[in-house]
Amino acid sequence: MKKHLSRKAAGADFAVGSFGHFLIWGICSSLSVTVCTIVDALLVGNLTGSSGLAVANISTPVFLFYALIGMTVGIGANVGIARLLGTADIEAANRTFSAVLGLGLILSAAALLPLLFKDAFFAFLGVTKELYPKADSYLTVVMYSAPAFIMYHILSASVRSDSDPVLAAIASGTVIFVNIALDIIFMQVLRLGIIGASASLCIAEALGVLVLLSHFFKKNSLLKLKIALPRKSDIKDFVSNGFGVGSSGFFGAVVMLAFNTLLLRFGASNGALYVAIYGVLYTVGTVPGGIFEGISGALSTVTAFTAGESDIAGIFAVRKRAVLTALIVGGVISLLFAAFPNTLVGFFGIKSTVAATSLRIFAISVVFTGINTVLTAYWQSLGRAGAAGVISLLRSCLFMLALGAVLIPKSGITGLALTYAVTEVLCTAAVIIFSYTAAAKKYVTDKFGAMGRCFESVYAIKTESTFSISADLEGICGEWNIAPRHAFFINFICEEMLLNIIKFALSGGGKTYYISIKLMEKNGDYILRIRDNVARYNPFESDGDEIDSGVLRLIKAKTKYCDYQRKMIFNYLYTVL
């Protein structure tokens, strides 16, 4: 590694490294609903037949609606939280977190209201007289569990923003394991039928909430568990920032309701079968959808954080990596769906030529879905809620409903599959044109570029790097006409921190360690940020000798502000002179 890198290289290195870490655990976290949906569909389809699978599909928009409520406000709030953490404003980040918790509880209470008028609600969902008994059993449990679905997604987004994607993945794993175990017990052992499928998912989701809550009792968590009533401005910001993802889910639920109705109406005697096949298409589609959600979640967290740090190079580097990842994943899954359609639909207890044909057509949409999902999340994380919302409106509603209204009455379930394929292709063309224009780039650089003078460089963590750091800082301090006493202390802090890390924090394993030095001027103050990629290491809590302890006490005494934070996968030291 070079002794030091350009600011552009420094940003890209940090952002891509963080994205890779959050990507792995983000995908694991996002797959909880996916795996649970698949397991439930497999058991329901094989144990209760096509009518049970039809009920499960009709009911899907309900818990999706609860989940998207949590996702909208949770992701919307955490765009702001991640950005505030990027600026090291921990107090403001906690205010935002408390407000979204309060809003989540209010929405959880409101989500229970459909229980007061179930018959009207079931009719709205398209539940027929024949399906009503099973729908009543399944949906009643789901509706009582609305608070768990909502709070799970709010807490999961917050945990990831607070640099703990591993716990979010553990919570997801808990949901998956408990749901599968209870599915087997409730449906196969206790013979509870379709009610067992809904009960297992709801219990699992509630346990996932408890796992996520444990994060906020950790000593090193930056976000603290405190509930506050949200202000009108908070609600506006949460909904606005989360509208891209949230609206996509809402529009998706609306489309599913509309398409279920069209299939039942125009499918004649095959209506229930077509709805069941639609349920299969939706279910298998949750696999790439869950992966794309994980990619988007990692993108959103890291992009919002780097935006808070005014790291333009990092923003573009993460976008490039996320789009490439979505293309590769989407391409592979599309090929698998197209190659093995009979096998996949057969898993759900359906043996139908038209089902296999529909899945082949549906496979075309997958790779394009990835691009659309990722770029929507990109614009949302940068505060372009309007752009993200337009993309979602076109992709998840307008194009879909317009095409579906023509193709489904004409071609049934194959027309539905073609609707998804054509919609995703058209929207991909539109979103790529929008995202890669000069105007789009200018928006990012103008809004998130450093407002004042800024220097950043990265150095290898080794003793000889002190000479490079000193030379660079002396040059910058001279160029900025910084007072000699401030210049001396800036250099002193950087040198002592590097030597302290070398002395107490390094471990073996052949890993390349580096330290990033960033100096900013803001409102007459000089903000010095030091970032390193060693394991969690707080120098102010280290067991150094008296000399080292004295030096660190001096740094705290001579600065206006001094704070250590562990964020993303790095250590941060902020000082203000």
C-alpha positions in Angstrom: 0.0 0.0 0.0 1.2 3.5 -0.7 2.2 5.7 2.1 -0.7 7.9 1.5 -3.6 8.1 -0.9 -5.6 10.9 -2.5 -8.8 12.0 -0.8 -10.8 10.4 -3.7 -9.1 7.1 -3.2 -9.6 7.4 0.6 -13.3 7.9 0.3 -13.8 5.1 -2.2 -11.7 2.7 -0.1 -13.7 3.4 3.0 -17.1 3.3 1.3 -16.5 0.1 -0.6 -15.1 -1.6 2.4 -18.1 -0.7 4.5 -20.5 -1.7 1.8 -18.9 -5.1 1.5 -19.4 -5.7 5.2 -22.9 -4.4 5.4 -23.8 -6.3 2.2 -23.1 -9.7 3.6 -25.1 -9.2 6.8 -27.7 -7.1 5.1 -28.6 -9.9 2.7 -28.8 -12.3 5.6 -31.0 -9.8 7.5 -33.4 -9.1 4.6 -34.0 -12.8 3.8 -36.1 -13.4 7.0 -39.4 -12.5 5.4 -38.3 -14.2 2.1 -37.5 -17.6 3.7 -40.5 -17.5 6.0 -42.8 -16.7 3.0 -41.3 -19.6 1.0 -41.6 -22.1 3.9 -45.2 -21.1 4.7 -46.1 -21.3 1.0 -44.5 -24.7 0.7 -46.3 -26.2 3.7 -49.6 -24.5 3.0 -49.5 -25.5 -0.7 -48.7 -29.1 0.1 -50.8 -29.6 3.2 -53.9 -27.5 2.4 -54.0 -27.5 -1.3 -54.5 -24.7 -3.8 -57.3 -23.1 -1.8 -55.0 -22.7 1.2 -52.3 -21.3 -1.1 -54.8 -18.9 -2.6 -55.8 -17.7 0.9 -52.1 -17.2 1.8 -51.6 -15.1 -1.4 -54.7 -13.0 -0.8 -53.5 -12.4 2.7 -49.9 -11.5 1.7 -50.7 -7.8 1.0 -51.8 -7.5 4.7 -48.6 -8.4 6.4 -46.7 -6.7 3.6 -48.6 -3.5 4.4 -47.6 -3.8 8.0 -44.0 -4.5 7.1 -43.9 -1.6 4.6 -45.2 0.8 7.3 -42.3 -0.1 9.4 -39.9 0.0 6.4 -41.1 3.4 5.3 -40.7 5.2 8.6 -37.8 3.1 9.7 -35.7 3.5 6.6 -36.8 7.1 6.3 -35.7 7.9 9.8 -32.4 6.0 9.5 -31.4 7.9 6.3 -31.3 10.9 8.6 -29.8 8.9 11.5 -26.9 7.6 9.3 -26.3 11.0 7.9 -26.2 12.5 11.5 -23.8 9.8 12.6 -21.6 10.6 9.6 -21.4 14.2 10.9 -20.7 12.9 14.5 -23.9 14.5 15.8 -24.9 11.7 18.2 -27.4 13.9 20.2 -29.4 14.7 17.0 -29.2 11.1 15.9 -30.7 10.0 19.2 -33.5 12.6 19.0 -34.4 11.2 15.6 -34.3 7.6 16.9 -36.6 8.4 19.8 -39.1 10.1 17.5 -39.3 7.2 15.1 -39.9 4.8 18.0 -42.7 6.9 19.2 -44.2 7.1 15.7 -43.8 3.3 15.4 -45.9 2.7 18.5 -48.6 5.1 17.3 -48.8 3.3 13.9 -48.8 -0.1 15.6 -52.0 0.9 17.6 -53.6 2.3 14.4 -52.8 -0.9 12.5 -55.2 -2.9 14.8 -58.2 -1.0 13.7 -59.2 -3.4 10.8 -60.1 -5.9 13.5 -63.2 -3.8 14.3 -64.6 -4.4 10.8 -63.2 -7.7 9.5 -66.0 -8.6 7.1 -65.6 -5.3 5.2 -61.9 -5.7 5.2 -62.0 -9.2 3.9 -64.4 -8.2 1.1 -61.9 -5.4 0.2 -59.2 -8.1 -0.1 -61.3 -10.1 -2.5 -62.0 -13.0 -0.1 -64.8 -15.2 -1.6 -67.5 -17.0 0.4 -65.7 -20.3 -0.3 -62.3 -19.0 1.0 -63.7 -17.0 4.0 -63.3 -19.7 6.8 -59.6 -20.2 6.0 -59.0 -16.5 5.4 -60.6 -15.7 8.8 -58.3 -18.1 10.6 -55.2 -16.9 8.8 -55.8 -13.2 8.8 -57.0 -12.7 12.3 -53.7 -13.8 13.7 -51.8 -11.7 11.3 -53.8 -8.6 12.2 -53.2 -9.0 15.9 -49.5 -9.2 15.1 -49.3 -5.8 13.3 -47.2 -4.1 16.0 -44.5 -6.9 15.8 -44.2 -6.5 12.0 -44.0 -2.7 12.2 -41.5 -2.4 15.1 -39.3 -5.2 13.7 -38.5 -3.2 10.5 -38.0 0.0 12.4 -35.6 -1.5 14.8 -33.8 -3.5 12.1 -33.0 -0.3 10.2 -31.8 1.4 13.3 -29.6 -1.4 14.4 -27.9 -1.4 11.0 -27.4 2.4 11.1 -25.8 2.0 14.5 -23.1 -0.2 12.9 -24.5 -3.6 14.0 -25.6 -5.4 10.9 -24.5 -8.7 12.5 -27.2 -8.5 15.2 -29.8 -7.6 12.5 -28.8 -10.8 10.7 -29.0 -12.8 14.0 -32.5 -11.4 14.5 -33.4 -12.4 10.9 -32.0 -15.9 11.6 -34.0 -16.1 14.7 -37.2 -15.3 12.8 -36.4 -17.9 10.1 -35.5 -20.7 12.6 -38.5 -20.1 14.9 -40.9 -19.8 12.0 -39.7 -23.1 10.4 -39.7 -24.9 13.7 -43.2 -23.7 14.7 -44.5 -24.3 11.2 -43.6 -28.0 11.5 -45.0 -28.2 15.0 -48.2 -26.3 14.4 -49.1 -27.7 10.9 -47.7 -31.2 10.9 -47.6 -32.3 14.5 -50.6 -30.4 16.0 -52.5 -30.3 12.7 -53.6 -26.7 13.2 -53.8 -26.1 9.4 -53.5 -22.7 7.9 -53.8 -20.9 11.2 -50.6 -22.6 12.2 -48.7 -21.0 9.3 -49.8 -17.4 10.4 -49.2 -18.1 14.1 -45.7 -19.3 13.5 -44.7 -16.3 11.5 -46.2 -13.8 13.9 -44.5 -15.5 17.0 -41.2 -15.6 15.1 -41.5 -11.9 14.2 -42.1 -10.9 17.9 -39.0 -12.8 19.0 -37.0 -11.0 16.3 -38.1 -7.7 17.9 -36.7 -8.9 21.3 -33.4 -9.8 19.7 -33.1 -6.4 18.1 -33.9 -4.6 21.3 -30.9 -6.1 23.0 -28.6 -3.9 20.8 -29.7 -0.7 22.6 -28.5 -2.1 26.0 -24.9 -2.5 24.8 -22.3 -0.2 26.3 -20.9 0.8 22.9 -24.2 1.5 21.1 -24.5 5.1 20.0 -28.3 5.0 19.8 -30.1 4.7 23.2 -33.5 3.3 23.8 -35.8 6.3 24.5 -39.3 7.0 23.2 -40.5 10.4 22.3 -43.6 11.8 20.5 -42.7 12.7 17.0 -43.1 16.3 15.7 -44.9 17.0 12.5 -41.5 17.8 10.9 -40.2 14.4 12.0 -43.2 12.6 10.4 -42.7 14.5 7.2 -39.0 13.7 7.1 -39.5 10.1 7.8 -42.2 9.6 5.2 -40.4 11.7 2.7 -37.0 9.9 3.1 -38.6 6.5 3.1 -41.2 7.1 0.4 -39.2 5.4 -2.3 -39.1 2.0 -0.6 -42.3 2.4 1.3 -44.3 3.4 -1.8 -42.9 0.5 -3.7 -44.2 -1.9 -1.1 -47.6 -0.1 -0.9 -48.0 0.0 -4.7 -47.0 -3.7 -4.8 -49.8 -4.6 -2.3 -52.3 -2.6 -4.4 -51.2 -4.3 -7.5 -51.5 -7.7 -5.9 -55.0 -7.0 -4.8 -55.9 -5.8 -8.3 -54.3 -8.7 -10.0 -55.9 -11.3 -7.6 -59.3 -9.8 -8.5 -58.6 -9.8 -12.2 -57.4 -13.5 -12.1 -60.5 -14.6 -10.2 -62.8 -12.6 -12.5 -61.3 -13.5 -15.9 -59.8 -16.9 -15.0 -63.3 -18.5 -14.9 -62.9 -22.1 -13.5 -59.1 -21.6 -13.4 -59.3 -18.4 -11.3 -58.3 -20.0 -8.0 -55.5 -21.9 -9.7 -54.2 -18.7 -11.4 -54.2 -17.0 -8.0 -52.3 -19.9 -6.5 -49.7 -19.7 -9.4 -49.5 -16.0 -8.9 -48.7 -16.8 -5.2 -45.9 -19.1 -6.4 -44.4 -16.4 -8.7 -44.6 -13.9 -6.0 -43.0 -16.3 -3.5 -40.1 -17.4 -5.7 -39.6 -13.7 -6.6 -39.0 -12.9 -2.9 -35.7 -14.7 -3.1 -34.0 -12.2 -5.5 -36.2 -9.5 -3.9 -34.7 -10.2 -0.5 -31.2 -10.2 -1.9 -31.9 -6.9 -3.7 -33.3 -5.5 -0.5 -30.1 -6.5 1.3 -28.0 -4.8 -1.4 -30.2 -1.7 -1.2 -30.0 -1.6 2.6 -26.2 -1.7 2.6 -26.2 0.9 -0.1 -28.6 3.2 1.8 -26.7 3.0 5.1 -23.2 3.5 3.7 -24.4 6.2 1.2 -26.2 8.2 3.8 -23.2 8.0 6.1 -20.7 9.0 3.5 -23.0 11.9 2.4 -22.8 13.1 6.0 -19.1 13.0 5.7 -19.2 14.9 2.4 -17.5 11.9 0.7 -18.5 12.3 -2.9 -16.0 9.7 -4.2 -17.4 7.2 -1.7 -21.0 7.8 -2.8 -20.2 7.1 -6.4 -18.0 4.1 -5.6 -20.8 2.4 -3.5 -23.4 3.0 -6.3 -21.1 1.4 -8.8 -20.5 -1.6 -6.6 -24.2 -2.0 -5.7 -25.4 -1.9 -9.3 -22.8 -4.4 -10.4 -23.7 -6.8 -7.5 -27.4 -6.5 -8.4 -26.6 -7.3 -12.1 -24.6 -10.4 -11.3 -27.1 -11.7 -8.7 -30.1 -10.9 -10.9 -28.6 -12.5 -14.0 -27.7 -15.8 -12.2 -31.2 -16.1 -10.6 -32.9 -15.3 -13.9 -31.1 -18.1 -15.6 -32.0 -20.5 -12.8 -35.7 -19.6 -12.9 -35.8 -20.0 -16.7 -33.9 -23.3 -16.6 -35.8 -25.2 -13.9 -39.4 -23.8 -13.9 -41.2 -27.2 -13.5 -39.0 -28.1 -10.5 -39.6 -24.8 -8.8 -43.4 -24.7 -9.2 -43.5 -28.4 -8.3 -42.1 -27.6 -4.8 -45.3 -25.8 -4.1 -47.6 -28.7 -5.0 -48.5 -27.3 -8.4 -48.0 -29.4 -11.5 -49.0 -27.2 -14.4 -47.6 -26.4 -17.8 -48.9 -22.9 -17.7 -47.3 -22.3 -14.3 -43.9 -23.3 -15.7 -44.4 -21.1 -18.8 -45.3 -18.2 -16.5 -42.2 -18.6 -14.4 -40.0 -18.5 -17.5 -41.6 -15.2 -18.6 -41.4 -13.9 -15.0 -37.6 -14.7 -14.9 -36.9 -12.0 -17.5 -38.0 -9.3 -14.9 -35.6 -10.4 -12.2 -32.3 -8.9 -13.4 -34.0 -5.6 -14.2 -35.8 -5.6 -10.8 -32.3 -5.5 -9.2 -31.2 -2.4 -11.0 -34.4 -0.6 -10.3 -34.4 -1.5 -6.6 -30.8 -0.4 -6.0 -31.0 2.9 -7.9 -34.3 3.8 -6.1 -32.6 3.2 -2.8 -29.6 5.3 -3.9 -31.7 8.3 -4.6 -33.7 7.8 -1.4 -30.6 7.8 0.7 -29.5 11.1 -0.9 -32.7 12.8 0.0 -34.3 12.7 -3.5 -37.6 11.3 -2.2 -39.4 12.7 -5.2 -37.2 11.0 -7.7 -37.4 7.7 -5.7 -41.1 8.1 -5.5 -41.6 8.7 -9.2 -39.5 5.6 -10.0 -41.6 3.5 -7.6 -44.9 5.0 -8.9 -44.0 4.1 -12.5 -42.5 0.7 -11.7 -44.8 -0.6 -9.0 -48.1 0.9 -10.0 -48.8 2.8 -13.2 -47.0 0.7 -15.7 -48.0 -2.5 -13.9 -51.7 -1.7 -13.6 -51.9 -0.4 -17.2 -50.3 -3.4 -18.7 -52.0 -5.9 -16.3 -55.4 -4.5 -17.2 -54.8 -5.4 -20.8 -52.7 -8.6 -20.6 -54.4 -10.5 -17.7 -58.0 -10.5 -19.2 -56.4 -11.6 -22.5 -53.8 -14.2 -21.5 -54.5 -15.0 -17.8 -51.5 -15.9 -15.6 -49.1 -15.7 -18.5 -50.3 -12.2 -19.2 -49.5 -11.4 -15.6 -46.0 -12.7 -15.9 -45.4 -10.7 -19.1 -46.7 -7.6 -17.3 -43.9 -7.9 -14.7 -41.3 -8.5 -17.3 -42.2 -5.5 -19.6 -42.7 -3.1 -16.6 -39.2 -3.8 -15.2 -37.5 -3.4 -18.6 -39.2 -0.1 -19.3 -38.4 1.3 -15.8 -34.8 0.2 -16.0 -34.3 2.2 -19.2 -35.9 5.3 -17.5 -34.0 5.0 -14.2 -30.6 4.5 -15.9 -31.1 7.6 -18.1 -32.1 9.6 -15.0 -29.3 8.4 -12.7 -26.3 8.8 -15.0 -26.8 12.3 -16.4 -24.5 15.2 -15.7 -27.3 16.9 -13.8 -27.6 13.9 -11.5 -23.9 14.0 -10.7 -24.0 17.8 -10.2 -26.8 17.4 -7.7 -24.7 15.0 -5.6 -21.5 17.1 -5.7 -23.3 20.4 -5.0 -25.4 19.1 -2.1 -22.9 16.8 -0.3 -19.5 18.2 -1.2 -17.5 19.8 1.6 -18.7 23.3 2.2 -15.4 24.7 3.5 -11.7 23.9 3.1 -11.0 20.2 3.6 -8.0 17.9 3.5 -8.0 14.1 3.6 -5.4 11.4 3.1 -4.8 7.8 4.1 -1.6 6.4 5.4 -0.3 2.9 6.2 -0.2 2.3 10.0 3.6 2.1 10.6 6.0 4.3 12.4 7.6 5.9 9.3 4.2 7.2 8.2 4.5 9.9 10.9 7.0 11.7 8.6 4.5 11.7 5.7 1.7 12.9 8.0 3.8 15.7 9.4 4.9 16.9 6.0 1.4 16.9 4.6 -0.1 18.6 7.7 2.6 21.2 7.8 1.9 22.0 4.1 -1.9 22.3 4.7 -1.5 24.4 7.8 0.8 26.7 6.0 -1.6 26.9 3.0 -4.6 27.7 5.2 -2.6 30.1 7.4 -3.4 28.2 10.6 -2.0 29.7 13.8 1.3 28.0 14.8 -0.1 26.7 18.1 -3.1 25.1 16.4 -0.8 23.7 13.6 1.5 22.2 16.3 -1.4 20.6 18.2 -3.0 19.1 15.0 0.3 17.5 14.1 0.8 16.4 17.7 -2.6 14.7 18.0 -2.1 12.8 14.7 1.4 11.6 15.6 0.4 10.5 19.1 -2.7 8.6 17.9 -0.7 6.8 15.2 1.9 5.8 17.7 -0.7 4.7 20.3 -2.5 2.5 17.7 0.8 0.9 16.7 1.7 0.3 20.4 -1.5 -1.1 21.7 -4.1 -1.9 19.0 -2.5 -3.9 16.2 -2.9 -7.6 15.8 -1.3 -10.1 13.5 -3.0 -12.0 10.6 -1.4 -10.2 7.7 -4.2 -7.6 7.5 -3.3 -4.2 6.0 -4.0 -1.4 8.5 -4.4 2.2 7.6 -5.2 5.5 9.2 -7.2 8.3 7.5 -6.5 11.9 8.5 -9.2 14.5 7.6 -8.9 18.2 8.5 -11.9 20.5 7.9 -12.5 24.2 8.6 -16.0 25.1 9.8 -17.2 28.3 11.4 -13.7 29.4 12.5 -12.9 26.0 14.1 -10.7 23.2 12.8 -12.2 19.7 12.9 -9.8 16.9 12.9 -11.1 13.4 12.2 -8.9 10.4 12.5 -10.2 7.0 11.2 -8.5 3.6 11.4 -9.5 0.1 10.4 -8.0 -1.8 13.4 -10.3 -3.7 15.7 -12.5 -1.8 18.1 -10.1 0.3 20.1 -10.8 3.3 22.3 -7.5 4.9 23.2 -9.1 6.7 26.1 -10.0 3.4 27.7 -6.6 1.6 26.9 -4.2 0.2 29.5 -1.3 2.3 28.3 1.5 3.5 30.6 1.3 6.8 32.5 3.0 8.7 29.7 0.5 7.5 27.2 -2.4 8.3 29.5 -1.0 11.7 30.2 -0.7 12.5 26.5 -4.4 11.5 25.9 -5.5 13.6 28.9 -3.7 16.5 27.4 -5.4 16.1 24.1 -8.8 16.1 25.8 -7.9 19.2 27.9 -6.6 21.2 24.9 -9.5 20.6 22.5 -13.0 22.1 22.5 -14.4 18.7 21.8 -12.9 15.2 21.8 -14.9 12.0 21.3 -14.3 8.4 20.2 -16.9 6.5 18.2 -17.1 3.1 16.6 -19.1 3.5 13.3 -19.5 1.2 10.3 -16.5 -1.1 10.7 -14.0 1.6 11.7 -12.8 3.6 14.7 -13.3 7.4 14.7 -11.7 10.1 16.8 -13.1 13.6 16.5 -11.4 16.7 17.9 -12.3 20.3 17.5 -9.7 23.1 18.0 
